[in-house]
Amino acid sequence: MTASRGPALRRPVRVGVIATMLTGVLLLLCCTGGTAAFFLSGLGGDAEDGDNLAGWGCGPVRPVDIVGELPRFAEYGDAQVRNAAIIIKVGQDMGVPSRGWVIALATAMQESALRNLANRAEPESLSLPNEGVGADHDSLGLFQQRPGWGSVAERLTPSYAARKFYEKLVKVRSWQRRPLTVVAQQVQVSAYPDAYAKHEELASKLVNALAGGAARTVEINGKAVCDAAERGEIAASGWTAPIPGDVGSGFRTASRPSHHGVDIGAAKGTEIRAAAAGRVLVADCDPDNRNRRDCNVDGYPDKGGCGWYVDLLHAGGYITRYCHMVVQPRVTVHQIVAAGDVIGQVGSSGNSSGPHLHFEVHERNNRKSSGAVDPVPFMRERGAPLRAAE
């Protein structure tokens, strides 16, 4: 397999354009109560750093301890991390798969910044234990639930609020496979339905740190299995491997320093899946070194170009690229896709010596080579490792 010369034009994505077009992965800020205090100081003392714990290996899902010492996160204080632990613990007690914990945390992060908020519109709430005062209609608590969800005292009880959220969540059709923002909106019916997705990555880190890497698991036959998200199975983090197959050429190796992705071997026609929910930025035939657009034929080494390829934009400003498809992609520009949706088929178009998928990951909305990161550790941290990649 040969290195791919990526598309000639790799411009950074303009966030202003994204905000008007991307359903499910918008980078919007919602004006709900408590969001102004999102970035609070972390824990003091000798607590372990949650950002480091989030990268630990995945083993048996660990029951959450809501009373003991908790990890430290720069984005949240002690009370907020403890509220996150309560939300996860309720999900565990109810038997909700770990994908549900990520969705619940992301929702509470958006609604209340993980603070148990009272509300002056509900005077009774001001005399009950709370962590601040919100101002969103008559909404209360971690999930900003309105009177139909329960009494004032119930909605200000974190475990009750989490249980009510999960009870509605599990009734959403195909909730484990649908984009987080779609599922959260089905539960919350928010005025800002696109705002939840931006919290998915940090919610996954919290779940990993508090529950032993649980965001890296996928539910298979009723069991949480670590690092097995492929063939359309979606990890709790919301990611899946684009194809099953072994990694051949690696990322920016000594012999190929301009190889900004990895090559995954697979038979021609193998279905390629979206690695996460997102919006199609590009679905096109990349011109070769002679500016030809002849992607319907097999390519060859030094021909240049990605052949038929797709770029997807995901929550958090991540972009994934899929090159050398055998025929025109199955998706179109601006289309919203869910994790695991088939977007094309493996081929050998463009700069290629045989059938394979050239797969790239970019950060910070940057489609240029300067935005590319090694897909191997990136996907492994999300429970969707690329095979034989160690």
Order of alpha helices (4+ residues) and beta strands (2+ residues): alpha-alpha-alpha-alpha-beta-alpha-beta-alpha-alpha-alpha-alpha-beta-beta-beta-beta-beta-beta-beta-beta-beta-beta-beta-alpha
